Amino acid sequence: MRISQAVLVVPALALVAGCSLVRPASPPAGPAEEQAVIVFLGRAAGALLYDVSEGDEERFIGISDPGTKVAYLTPAGRRRFMVVGETADFLDADLAPGKTYYALVTTRPGWWAARFSFRPVRRAEAETGREATWIAEFRWVEPNERGQRFATNHSRTVHTKKLGNLPKHEAKAPVDRAKVRLEEADGL
């Protein structure tokens, strides 16, 4: 590497390293008897995660990055989660009390930024598939102050993306929606 290239690369790496929106976190406590835990496994960078189960509210959960796990303690029952990038995508879930569930956060190309999707992790995959390895090896994270501010500052955009993309999700055929649904039996 030439010196002129190093002068450009080193500050860029320092800038990226200093802009993290997450910090290390402890593993979650087990859910109470009326609650469930959902763990989002990061296979995509910078995906914003939300609980959108309560009407018009978007409750910020965290930020998924490659090789990370974000845990969320939630009431059991029917829930809906959203991941936001260039657009919004949704994961419906029927969560049994006292169980832990897993969902992959994946990426695909967008027009100008990454688009994110969920893929439910089925019980057999969580127990013995490659997903079991990811569950064991990925590191726990939670949003830091900068991540919380970022989510707050982008809340209007997030809400707009939800309103624009949720009707498309709800209009999918039942067979297609079932592909992106966590079932009670998927819990561990």
SULRASUL-V276709 format. One record per run of one state. SS is the DSSP state (~ for helix, > for strand, _ for the rest). FROM is the first residue (numbers start at 1). TO is the last residue. Records with the same first field share a line. If there is no record, write none. Layout:
SS = FROM-TO / FROM-TO
//
This chain:
_ = 1-2 / 18-21 / 25-34 / 43-46 / 52-58 / 65-67 / 76-76 / 85-87 / 96-99 / 109-114 / 122-122 / 129-129 / 138-138 / 144-144 / 154-154 / 171-173 / 180-180 / 183-183 / 187-188
~ = 3-17 / 123-128 / 130-137 / 145-153 / 155-170 / 174-179 / 184-186
> = 22-24 / 35-42 / 47-51 / 59-64 / 68-75 / 77-84 / 88-95 / 100-108 / 115-121 / 139-143 / 181-182
//
